[in-house]
Each structure stands twice: as structure tokens, then as C-alpha cells.
Amino acid sequence: MTNRVRERREARGMTQGELAAAVDVTRQSINAIERGRYDPSLELALKLAEEFDCSVEQLFELEE
């Protein structure tokens, strides 16, 4: 799965720590998601999409 978490976070001028606090996870979790080493749960994906005011589909995409 590919994602645009880093792109959206940087566009907002947020640090990984700030985003982590906003969605109630650790900074390490955000780092792992951004690097593609961890696929978030549905709940976390929804929280991230809400934080960035976009749909989950705009943030995450399945690779073919």
C-alpha cells in the first residue's frame, strides 16, 4: 500500500510528533507508516484522513 501521509503532513508544516499527538499514536508509528513499513488499522486510517480533511482513498492507495 502506498500513502501520502508525509506529503500531507509536510504541506501542513507538522512534525511527526505533532501528527502523532493529533491522532493519539506514537511518533514511531507515524514514521513507520510514512516509510511504508506499517499499514495502519482502519480506525487510524480514518483518524488520519479526518486530520487531513480528506478521504481515506486520497491518503492511501492499494498497489497493483
C-alpha positions as CSV (number, residue, x, y, z in Angstrom):
1,M,0.0,0.0,0.0
2,T,1.3,3.5,-0.8
3,N,0.3,6.5,1.2
4,R,0.6,10.3,1.1
5,V,0.9,10.9,4.8
6,R,4.3,12.5,4.7
7,E,3.3,14.7,1.8
8,R,0.1,15.9,3.6
9,R,1.9,16.3,6.9
10,E,4.7,18.4,5.4
11,A,2.2,20.5,3.5
12,R,0.6,21.4,6.8
13,G,4.0,22.2,8.4
14,M,3.5,19.5,11.0
15,T,6.2,17.4,12.7
16,Q,5.7,13.6,13.0
17,G,5.3,14.2,16.8
18,E,2.5,16.8,16.3
19,L,0.7,14.4,13.9
20,A,1.1,11.5,16.3
21,A,-0.3,13.6,19.1
22,A,-3.3,14.7,17.0
23,V,-4.2,11.1,16.2
24,D,-3.2,9.5,19.5
25,V,-0.3,7.3,18.4
26,T,3.5,7.4,18.8
27,R,5.8,9.3,16.6
28,Q,7.4,6.0,15.7
29,S,4.1,4.8,14.3
30,I,3.8,7.8,12.1
31,N,7.4,7.2,10.9
32,A,6.7,3.6,10.1
33,I,3.5,4.5,8.2
34,E,5.3,7.1,6.2
35,R,8.1,4.7,5.3
36,G,5.6,2.0,4.2
37,R,6.7,-0.4,7.0
38,Y,3.3,-0.4,8.7
39,D,-0.2,-0.3,7.4
40,P,-2.5,1.5,9.8
41,S,-5.6,0.0,11.2
42,L,-8.9,1.2,9.7
43,E,-9.5,3.3,12.8
44,L,-6.1,5.0,12.5
45,A,-6.5,5.5,8.7
46,L,-9.9,7.2,9.4
47,K,-8.3,9.4,12.1
48,L,-5.5,10.4,9.7
49,A,-8.0,11.2,6.9
50,E,-10.0,13.3,9.3
51,E,-6.9,15.2,10.5
52,F,-6.0,16.0,6.9
53,D,-9.6,16.7,5.8
54,C,-9.6,14.2,3.0
55,S,-10.9,10.7,2.3
56,V,-9.0,7.5,3.2
57,E,-8.8,6.8,-0.5
58,Q,-7.0,10.2,-1.1
59,L,-4.4,9.2,1.6
60,F,-3.9,5.5,1.0
61,E,-3.8,3.5,-2.2
62,L,-3.5,-0.2,-2.8
63,E,-0.6,-1.2,-5.1
64,E,-1.5,-3.4,-8.0
